[in-house]
């Protein structure tokens, strides 16, 4: 019993000096998020968890080191092993809540995409380890599609998977001038990158061409998540759905 009391004393003493401003924000931020008392600078739920993941889980050397008890306080095993419990959170709840699926659901510009991912059971895959590269159509892109195509006439799951490259997180800077990677639904897309000068600055443009031949443009690149990267695009990519209705294939032509 005395040993337990001594352990308690040292655990409290080790942390007390940080309690005023930074008493292991990383350890308690999950609770604080629920109480709307998050102590960082991010705003959306996704950004908050991504901030926690970056500051503590990834051990980014450019970020402040995690302090007591996550980094310094190993505990005595069992209930006291705060570090192990924290690292488990990094690999589970924090990872999932800063994933690509979480990014889509937290951003109002992708509410249609987020709803379809949920409806077609793709939230869990896109919350997984990855890594993934996702070309995410904005709500405006989906609205444009829905004006021309009835979703009931096409294989929506195949369309959604056509926006995902599994196995790598490809940022705009990593792209070649032209490439044709395979997607999650088995078909390929053509990605072209051009660079032009504007006011002495290099302006990079990325376009993705689907089976319709009408390219989508990346409007916001390199949105990072725990399991990959998301590029917002201005058009829904349509794979070859020749076994389905002609309207699905002819969209955009």
C-alpha positions as a LaTeX table, in Angstrom:
\begin{tabular}{lrrr}
\hline
Residue & $x$ (\AA) & $y$ (\AA) & $z$ (\AA) \\
\hline
Unk1 & 0.00 & 0.00 & 0.00 \\
Unk2 & 2.88 & 2.32 & 0.80 \\
Unk3 & 4.41 & 1.60 & $-2.60$ \\
Unk4 & 1.19 & 2.61 & $-4.32$ \\
Unk5 & 1.08 & 5.83 & $-2.30$ \\
Unk6 & 4.67 & 6.67 & $-3.18$ \\
Unk7 & 3.93 & 5.96 & $-6.86$ \\
Unk8 & 0.94 & 8.28 & $-6.71$ \\
Unk9 & 3.01 & 11.01 & $-5.09$ \\
Unk10 & 5.74 & 10.87 & $-7.73$ \\
Unk11 & 3.21 & 10.74 & $-10.57$ \\
Unk12 & 1.54 & 13.91 & $-9.34$ \\
Unk13 & 4.85 & 15.59 & $-8.51$ \\
Unk14 & 6.27 & 14.83 & $-11.94$ \\
Unk15 & 3.40 & 16.62 & $-13.63$ \\
Unk16 & 2.49 & 19.41 & $-11.24$ \\
Unk17 & 4.95 & 21.94 & $-12.62$ \\
Unk18 & 3.23 & 21.78 & $-16.01$ \\
Unk19 & $-0.32$ & 21.82 & $-14.75$ \\
Unk20 & $-0.87$ & 25.57 & $-15.20$ \\
Unk21 & $-0.61$ & 25.90 & $-18.98$ \\
Unk22 & 0.58 & 22.72 & $-20.65$ \\
Unk23 & $-0.21$ & 19.86 & $-18.33$ \\
Unk24 & 0.06 & 17.31 & $-21.08$ \\
Unk25 & $-2.54$ & 18.83 & $-23.35$ \\
Unk26 & $-1.93$ & 15.91 & $-25.67$ \\
Unk27 & $-3.12$ & 13.38 & $-23.11$ \\
Unk28 & $-6.29$ & 15.23 & $-22.18$ \\
Unk29 & $-7.30$ & 16.82 & $-25.47$ \\
Unk30 & $-9.72$ & 14.01 & $-26.32$ \\
Unk31 & $-11.71$ & 14.78 & $-23.19$ \\
Unk32 & $-11.38$ & 18.51 & $-23.73$ \\
Unk33 & $-12.71$ & 18.20 & $-27.27$ \\
Unk34 & $-15.92$ & 16.71 & $-25.91$ \\
Unk35 & $-16.18$ & 19.51 & $-23.37$ \\
Unk36 & $-15.35$ & 22.17 & $-25.98$ \\
Unk37 & $-12.21$ & 23.09 & $-24.02$ \\
Unk38 & $-9.59$ & 22.17 & $-26.61$ \\
Unk39 & $-6.41$ & 24.07 & $-25.79$ \\
Unk40 & $-4.74$ & 24.20 & $-29.21$ \\
Unk41 & $-5.29$ & 26.58 & $-32.10$ \\
Unk42 & $-7.16$ & 24.40 & $-34.60$ \\
Unk43 & $-10.86$ & 24.96 & $-35.26$ \\
Unk44 & $-12.59$ & 21.99 & $-36.89$ \\
Unk45 & $-12.82$ & 18.63 & $-35.14$ \\
Unk46 & $-10.57$ & 17.05 & $-37.77$ \\
Unk47 & $-7.97$ & 19.81 & $-37.43$ \\
Unk48 & $-7.97$ & 19.41 & $-33.65$ \\
Unk49 & $-7.27$ & 15.70 & $-33.81$ \\
Unk50 & $-4.76$ & 16.21 & $-36.60$ \\
Unk51 & $-3.03$ & 18.79 & $-34.43$ \\
Unk52 & $-2.90$ & 16.31 & $-31.54$ \\
Unk53 & $-1.58$ & 13.59 & $-33.85$ \\
Unk54 & 1.12 & 15.87 & $-35.28$ \\
Unk55 & 2.24 & 17.27 & $-31.93$ \\
Unk56 & 2.36 & 14.02 & $-30.04$ \\
Unk57 & 1.81 & 10.86 & $-32.06$ \\
Unk58 & 4.14 & 11.42 & $-35.01$ \\
Unk59 & 6.99 & 12.81 & $-32.87$ \\
Unk60 & 7.67 & 15.49 & $-35.48$ \\
Unk61 & 11.06 & 17.03 & $-34.52$ \\
Unk62 & 9.71 & 20.45 & $-35.49$ \\
Unk63 & 6.86 & 20.13 & $-32.99$ \\
Unk64 & 7.13 & 20.57 & $-29.21$ \\
Unk65 & 8.00 & 17.29 & $-27.52$ \\
Unk66 & 5.30 & 15.52 & $-25.58$ \\
Unk67 & 5.82 & 15.97 & $-21.89$ \\
Unk68 & 4.62 & 14.21 & $-18.75$ \\
Unk69 & 3.33 & 11.59 & $-18.71$ \\
Unk70 & 3.36 & 10.67 & $-22.39$ \\
Unk71 & 7.09 & 10.96 & $-23.01$ \\
Unk72 & 8.79 & 11.13 & $-19.64$ \\
Unk73 & 6.55 & 9.15 & $-17.33$ \\
Unk74 & 6.63 & 5.44 & $-18.10$ \\
Unk75 & 4.63 & 4.47 & $-15.02$ \\
Unk76 & 4.75 & 1.17 & $-13.25$ \\
Unk77 & 2.70 & $-0.88$ & $-15.69$ \\
Unk78 & $-1.03$ & $-1.58$ & $-15.55$ \\
Unk79 & $-3.20$ & 1.43 & $-14.78$ \\
Unk80 & $-0.14$ & 3.64 & $-14.40$ \\
Unk81 & 1.27 & 2.96 & $-17.83$ \\
Unk82 & 0.02 & 6.24 & $-19.30$ \\
Unk83 & 2.51 & 6.16 & $-22.17$ \\
Unk84 & 1.26 & 2.81 & $-23.45$ \\
Unk85 & $-2.34$ & 3.95 & $-23.15$ \\
Unk86 & $-1.54$ & 7.15 & $-25.04$ \\
Unk87 & 0.30 & 5.31 & $-27.81$ \\
Unk88 & $-2.70$ & 3.01 & $-28.15$ \\
Unk89 & $-4.90$ & 6.08 & $-28.65$ \\
Unk90 & $-2.47$ & 7.33 & $-31.31$ \\
Unk91 & $-2.91$ & 4.10 & $-33.24$ \\
Unk92 & $-6.68$ & 3.88 & $-32.84$ \\
Unk93 & $-9.06$ & 6.72 & $-32.03$ \\
Unk94 & $-6.75$ & 9.65 & $-32.80$ \\
Unk95 & $-5.59$ & 8.05 & $-36.05$ \\
Unk96 & $-9.19$ & 7.41 & $-37.16$ \\
Unk97 & $-10.39$ & 10.88 & $-36.17$ \\
Unk98 & $-7.65$ & 12.52 & $-38.24$ \\
Unk99 & $-8.06$ & 10.19 & $-41.22$ \\
Unk100 & $-9.17$ & 10.95 & $-44.77$ \\
Unk101 & $-12.73$ & 9.89 & $-43.93$ \\
Unk102 & $-12.70$ & 12.25 & $-40.94$ \\
Unk103 & $-11.33$ & 15.06 & $-43.11$ \\
Unk104 & $-14.25$ & 14.68 & $-45.54$ \\
Unk105 & $-16.88$ & 14.52 & $-42.82$ \\
Unk106 & $-15.52$ & 17.59 & $-41.00$ \\
Unk107 & $-15.31$ & 19.84 & $-44.07$ \\
Unk108 & $-18.59$ & 21.39 & $-45.30$ \\
Unk109 & $-17.22$ & 21.56 & $-48.85$ \\
Unk110 & $-17.21$ & 17.75 & $-48.96$ \\
Unk111 & $-20.51$ & 16.98 & $-47.22$ \\
Unk112 & $-21.94$ & 15.17 & $-50.27$ \\
Unk113 & $-18.81$ & 13.05 & $-50.60$ \\
Unk114 & $-18.87$ & 12.27 & $-46.87$ \\
Unk115 & $-22.51$ & 11.19 & $-47.08$ \\
Unk116 & $-21.80$ & 8.88 & $-50.02$ \\
Unk117 & $-18.77$ & 7.36 & $-48.30$ \\
Unk118 & $-20.99$ & 6.51 & $-45.37$ \\
Unk119 & $-23.84$ & 5.20 & $-47.52$ \\
Unk120 & $-21.55$ & 2.94 & $-49.55$ \\
Unk121 & $-19.53$ & 1.63 & $-46.57$ \\
Unk122 & $-16.26$ & 3.33 & $-47.48$ \\
Unk123 & $-15.72$ & 5.23 & $-44.22$ \\
Unk124 & $-14.01$ & 2.31 & $-42.52$ \\
Unk125 & $-11.57$ & 1.60 & $-45.41$ \\
Unk126 & $-10.64$ & 5.30 & $-45.63$ \\
Unk127 & $-10.12$ & 5.40 & $-41.87$ \\
Unk128 & $-7.63$ & 2.53 & $-42.14$ \\
Unk129 & $-3.85$ & 2.54 & $-42.27$ \\
Unk130 & $-3.46$ & 3.34 & $-45.96$ \\
Unk131 & $-1.63$ & 5.23 & $-47.18$ \\
Unk132 & $-4.10$ & 6.65 & $-49.70$ \\
Unk133 & $-4.22$ & 9.47 & $-52.20$ \\
Unk134 & $-7.77$ & 10.73 & $-52.66$ \\
Unk135 & $-9.05$ & 13.12 & $-55.31$ \\
Unk136 & $-12.08$ & 14.51 & $-53.52$ \\
Unk137 & $-14.86$ & 16.15 & $-55.56$ \\
Unk138 & $-16.30$ & 19.25 & $-53.94$ \\
Unk139 & $-20.02$ & 19.69 & $-53.37$ \\
Unk140 & $-20.16$ & 21.86 & $-56.49$ \\
Unk141 & $-18.65$ & 19.01 & $-58.50$ \\
Unk142 & $-21.27$ & 16.57 & $-57.23$ \\
Unk143 & $-24.06$ & 19.08 & $-57.85$ \\
Unk144 & $-22.91$ & 19.38 & $-61.45$ \\
Unk145 & $-22.94$ & 15.58 & $-61.80$ \\
Unk146 & $-26.39$ & 15.24 & $-60.24$ \\
Unk147 & $-27.82$ & 17.69 & $-62.77$ \\
Unk148 & $-26.87$ & 15.26 & $-65.54$ \\
Unk149 & $-26.88$ & 11.78 & $-63.99$ \\
Unk150 & $-29.22$ & 9.85 & $-61.70$ \\
Unk151 & $-27.09$ & 8.08 & $-59.10$ \\
Unk152 & $-29.51$ & 5.19 & $-59.28$ \\
Unk153 & $-28.31$ & 4.52 & $-62.83$ \\
Unk154 & $-24.62$ & 4.11 & $-62.01$ \\
Unk155 & $-22.37$ & 2.04 & $-59.77$ \\
Unk156 & $-21.70$ & 4.73 & $-57.15$ \\
Unk157 & $-19.27$ & 2.58 & $-55.16$ \\
Unk158 & $-17.15$ & 2.05 & $-58.28$ \\
Unk159 & $-17.20$ & 5.80 & $-58.96$ \\
Unk160 & $-16.08$ & 6.60 & $-55.41$ \\
Unk161 & $-13.27$ & 4.03 & $-55.48$ \\
Unk162 & $-12.11$ & 5.53 & $-58.78$ \\
Unk163 & $-11.02$ & 8.60 & $-56.79$ \\
Unk164 & $-8.68$ & 6.62 & $-54.52$ \\
Unk165 & $-5.10$ & 5.52 & $-55.13$ \\
Unk166 & $-4.16$ & 2.91 & $-52.52$ \\
Unk167 & $-0.63$ & 2.28 & $-51.31$ \\
Unk168 & 0.85 & 5.77 & $-51.51$ \\
Unk169 & 0.25 & 9.32 & $-50.36$ \\
Unk170 & 1.13 & 11.42 & $-53.40$ \\
Unk171 & 1.59 & 15.14 & $-52.94$ \\
Unk172 & 1.52 & 17.54 & $-55.87$ \\
Unk173 & 5.29 & 17.97 & $-55.71$ \\
Unk174 & 5.75 & 14.19 & $-56.05$ \\
Unk175 & 3.85 & 14.00 & $-59.33$ \\
Unk176 & 5.62 & 13.54 & $-62.64$ \\
Unk177 & 4.64 & 15.53 & $-65.69$ \\
Unk178 & 2.33 & 12.64 & $-66.64$ \\
Unk179 & 1.35 & 9.33 & $-65.01$ \\
Unk180 & $-1.44$ & 6.75 & $-65.14$ \\
Unk181 & $-1.81$ & 5.18 & $-61.68$ \\
Unk182 & $-4.27$ & 2.45 & $-60.86$ \\
Unk183 & $-7.16$ & 3.25 & $-58.57$ \\
Unk184 & $-9.01$ & 1.44 & $-55.81$ \\
Unk185 & $-11.62$ & 0.15 & $-58.28$ \\
Unk186 & $-8.99$ & $-1.38$ & $-60.59$ \\
Unk187 & $-9.16$ & 1.19 & $-63.39$ \\
Unk188 & $-6.51$ & 3.81 & $-64.16$ \\
Unk189 & $-6.64$ & 7.59 & $-64.30$ \\
Unk190 & $-4.34$ & 9.94 & $-66.19$ \\
Unk191 & $-2.71$ & 12.68 & $-64.13$ \\
Unk192 & $-0.91$ & 15.58 & $-65.80$ \\
Unk193 & 1.07 & 18.28 & $-64.05$ \\
Unk194 & 2.12 & 21.56 & $-65.65$ \\
Unk195 & 4.15 & 24.41 & $-64.21$ \\
Unk196 & 4.00 & 27.98 & $-65.45$ \\
Unk197 & 5.46 & 31.27 & $-64.33$ \\
Unk198 & 3.23 & 34.01 & $-62.98$ \\
Unk199 & 4.73 & 37.10 & $-61.37$ \\
Unk200 & 8.02 & 35.23 & $-60.94$ \\
Unk201 & 6.24 & 32.41 & $-59.10$ \\
Unk202 & 5.89 & 28.82 & $-60.21$ \\
Unk203 & 2.20 & 27.99 & $-60.56$ \\
Unk204 & 1.53 & 24.25 & $-60.55$ \\
Unk205 & $-1.63$ & 22.91 & $-62.16$ \\
Unk206 & $-2.76$ & 19.31 & $-61.84$ \\
Unk207 & $-5.46$ & 17.75 & $-63.98$ \\
Unk208 & $-6.95$ & 14.26 & $-63.85$ \\
Unk209 & $-8.53$ & 12.75 & $-66.94$ \\
Unk210 & $-11.13$ & 10.00 & $-66.58$ \\
Unk211 & $-12.93$ & 7.76 & $-69.07$ \\
Unk212 & $-14.97$ & 10.70 & $-70.40$ \\
Unk213 & $-11.86$ & 12.53 & $-71.58$ \\
Unk214 & $-12.96$ & 15.67 & $-69.73$ \\
Unk215 & $-10.31$ & 16.57 & $-67.13$ \\
Unk216 & $-10.91$ & 17.51 & $-63.51$ \\
Unk217 & $-8.71$ & 20.21 & $-62.03$ \\
Unk218 & $-7.14$ & 20.07 & $-58.59$ \\
Unk219 & $-8.37$ & 23.20 & $-56.84$ \\
Unk220 & $-6.79$ & 22.62 & $-53.42$ \\
Unk221 & $-3.82$ & 20.28 & $-53.15$ \\
Unk222 & $-2.02$ & 18.48 & $-50.33$ \\
Unk223 & $-4.58$ & 18.27 & $-47.54$ \\
Unk224 & $-2.76$ & 15.90 & $-45.20$ \\
Unk225 & $-4.43$ & 13.30 & $-43.00$ \\
Unk226 & $-3.16$ & 10.52 & $-40.76$ \\
Unk227 & $-3.50$ & 7.93 & $-43.54$ \\
Unk228 & $-2.71$ & 9.90 & $-46.66$ \\
Unk229 & $-3.36$ & 13.05 & $-48.63$ \\
Unk230 & $-6.48$ & 14.63 & $-50.16$ \\
Unk231 & $-6.62$ & 16.81 & $-53.27$ \\
Unk232 & $-9.89$ & 18.67 & $-53.86$ \\
Unk233 & $-11.10$ & 18.52 & $-57.47$ \\
Unk234 & $-13.79$ & 20.38 & $-59.42$ \\
Unk235 & $-15.34$ & 17.40 & $-61.24$ \\
Unk236 & $-16.46$ & 13.89 & $-60.32$ \\
Unk237 & $-14.27$ & 11.32 & $-62.05$ \\
Unk238 & $-16.22$ & 8.71 & $-64.01$ \\
Unk239 & $-14.71$ & 5.29 & $-64.75$ \\
Unk240 & $-15.66$ & 3.17 & $-67.74$ \\
Unk241 & $-19.09$ & 1.90 & $-66.75$ \\
Unk242 & $-19.95$ & 0.46 & $-70.14$ \\
Unk243 & $-21.91$ & $-2.34$ & $-68.52$ \\
Unk244 & $-24.18$ & 0.28 & $-66.99$ \\
Unk245 & $-26.23$ & 3.09 & $-68.52$ \\
Unk246 & $-24.88$ & 5.26 & $-71.31$ \\
Unk247 & $-25.53$ & 8.43 & $-69.32$ \\
Unk248 & $-22.89$ & 7.39 & $-66.75$ \\
Unk249 & $-20.24$ & 7.07 & $-69.44$ \\
Unk250 & $-21.20$ & 10.15 & $-71.39$ \\
Unk251 & $-21.25$ & 12.52 & $-68.42$ \\
Unk252 & $-19.21$ & 15.62 & $-69.15$ \\
Unk253 & $-19.00$ & 15.13 & $-72.91$ \\
\hline
\end{tabular}
